Amino acid sequence: MSFLIATAQAAEGAPAGQMDSGLFNIIFLVGFGLIFYFFMWRPQAKRSKEHKNLIAGLSKGDEVITAGGIIGKVTRLNDDYVVLEVAEGTEMKFQKAHVAAELPKGTIKGI
């Protein structure tokens, strides 16, 4: 146990060149916050904004893919739902939030 006491006594008289542990902790937390912001929060906010713009820009005749992978052409829209024609004469109703992406015109040939 005497080796722990010697270390503690040596830490009391730390040289002037060492950084204060409180300042180091603050810099560490700020750095961690910046990493969190730039690698997690900011990209997610950007994706969310792009998805909102996609949903707002939907119109009749657009070809889209849903989050479940179903491809269809928009036939009807209202505030919360979109109706997709997935095959000739077959329509399915989805919540707008489940539209994942808009496809280029002409992607769907048979509808």
GIKA-V434897 format. One record per residue. RES is the residue in one small letter. SS is DSSP state (H for helix, E for strand, C for the rest). PHI is phi in whole degrees, -180 to 180 (NA if undefined). Layout:
BEGIN
RES:SS:PHI ; RES:SS:PHI
END
This chain:
BEGIN
m:C:NA ; s:H:-67 ; f:H:-70 ; l:H:-70 ; i:H:-67 ; a:H:-64 ; t:H:-67 ; a:H:-66 ; q:H:-69 ; a:H:-69 ; a:H:-71 ; e:H:-64 ; g:C:-98 ; a:C:-65 ; p:C:-64 ; a:C:-68 ; g:C:-78 ; q:C:-79 ; m:C:-79 ; d:C:-64 ; s:H:-66 ; g:H:-66 ; l:H:-66 ; f:H:-61 ; n:H:-64 ; i:H:-66 ; i:H:-63 ; f:H:-62 ; l:H:-66 ; v:H:-64 ; g:H:-62 ; f:H:-63 ; g:H:-63 ; l:H:-65 ; i:H:-62 ; f:H:-59 ; y:H:-63 ; f:H:-76 ; f:H:-101 ; m:H:-125 ; w:H:-73 ; r:H:-63 ; p:H:-63 ; q:H:-67 ; a:H:-64 ; k:H:-66 ; r:H:-62 ; s:H:-63 ; k:H:-65 ; e:H:-63 ; h:H:-68 ; k:H:-62 ; n:H:-66 ; l:H:-61 ; i:H:-63 ; a:H:-68 ; g:C:-91 ; l:C:-66 ; s:C:-146 ; k:C:-61 ; g:C:99 ; d:C:-68 ; e:E:-103 ; v:E:-133 ; i:E:-124 ; t:E:-89 ; a:C:-63 ; g:C:-87 ; g:C:94 ; i:C:-84 ; i:E:-103 ; g:E:-162 ; k:E:-107 ; v:E:-69 ; t:E:-110 ; r:E:-144 ; l:E:-135 ; n:C:-139 ; d:C:-61 ; d:C:-113 ; y:E:-124 ; v:E:-131 ; v:E:-107 ; l:E:-110 ; e:E:-93 ; v:E:-96 ; a:E:-153 ; e:C:-61 ; g:C:83 ; t:E:-116 ; e:E:-118 ; m:E:-130 ; k:E:-104 ; f:E:-131 ; q:E:-73 ; k:H:-60 ; a:H:-64 ; h:H:-90 ; v:E:-78 ; a:E:-91 ; a:E:-159 ; e:E:-97 ; l:E:-96 ; p:C:-63 ; k:C:-59 ; g:C:89 ; t:C:-66 ; i:C:-94 ; k:C:-94 ; g:C:-84 ; i:C:-96
END
